[in-house]
C-alpha cells in the first residue's frame, strides 16, 4: 500500500480521509475550479468542502486534460 511506503515522503491521501476535508474549500481551490469548470463548460456548486473541491478538481483535470498526468 502506497500510504505505508517510506520511500514516498508525501503519499496522496484520499480526500474523504482528510481531517480538514469538511471545511470550506480554499480560495486557491475555488479559483482553479472556476478555470477548469469554464474550460469544461460546467457550472460549479455554490458551496464545496475542501474534499469535494479536491475530487472535482481531479475530475475536471481529467476531462480537460489539465493537471498532473
Secondary structure, DSSP 4 states (H G I P E B T S, - for coil): -GGG-TT-TT----GGG-TTTTSBPPHHHHHHHHHHHHHHT-PPPS--BHHHHHHHHHHHHHHHT-S--
